[in-house]
Amino acid sequence: MRKELYKKVKELGAAAAIKAKFGDNFTRVSNADLEDFLRGFGKKTTPAKKVTKATTKETKGTGSAVVKLLSILQTKKVITAKEAEEVAEAL
């Protein structure tokens, strides 16, 4: 079972996303957590709304960098659209 999960993580390229979510390498995450994570990884539930400059409050010099970072993290499926918007609103 564990070998199949490792293989699936590598096939999907999900190692970085797992580390971001659980704070640890995928080899140290439980089977149940890996299964749950991989079940939803890469599946589109609804079209994600991209975070853009129009949807964030700009701050001096850092706003555009944060927006770009949020967009990259969202594209890589590290964070959800909702999480990206929450961060953008906090600016």
N, C-alpha and C positions, 0 to 999 in steps of 0.2 A: 504494500500500500504506500509506504513512504517513498519508495523508488519512483512509483508512478506520479506522485505529487511533485517530486523534484523535477522529473522529466517535463511535466506540464508547465511548471514555473519557467523552466529554461525555454521551452517552445514558445510560450507567450511573451517572454522577456519581461516577466513580472517581478523580478527580484528587487528592483529599485522601488517599485510601488509598494511592495510588501514591507520593505525596510522603512519607508516613509510612514506607513500606516501603523506598524507594530513596534517600530523603534529598534528592531533587531533583524539580523540576517534571517532569511527564510528557513535556513536549516535549524533555527532555534525556535521556530513558531510551531505550535501544536498542529497535529493533523486536522483536527476539527476546524481550527481557525483558517488553515490553508485551504481546505475544501470550500469553506464558505466564501473566502476571498476570491478564489479562482472561479467559483461558480458565477460570480457577477463581473469578473474582470473582462474588460473589452466589449461587454454587451452594452448597446445603446438603449437606454430606457426611453428617453425623450431627447429631442434635439437640444443640446446644451447651448445656452446663451453665452456667447463669448464676452468676456469682460473687456470693455473698451474704454477709451478716455471719456467717452460720453456718459458712461455709467459709474464713473468714479469721481471722487473729489480730488482735485490735484493739490499736492503739497509742493512746497518749494524744492524743485530739483529731483525729488524722489518719486513723485507720482507716476511718471511714465515708466520708470524702471520697475516699479512694483506691478504696474499693469502688465508689462511685458512678462515678468516672472509668473504672475498669476495665469496668464494665457498659456505659457509653456507648461506649467504644472497641470493645468486643466487638459491640455492636448495629450499629455502623457498619461492621463488618468490617475494622477497622484492625488488630486483633489477634485471634488465635485463642483458643479457650477454654483451650487448654493454656498459652499465653503468659500469659493472665490469671491462671490458677491459680499459675503459677510466681512471678509478681509478688506475689500475695496470700500465698503461703507465705514469701516473703522478709521480710514485715512482722514 
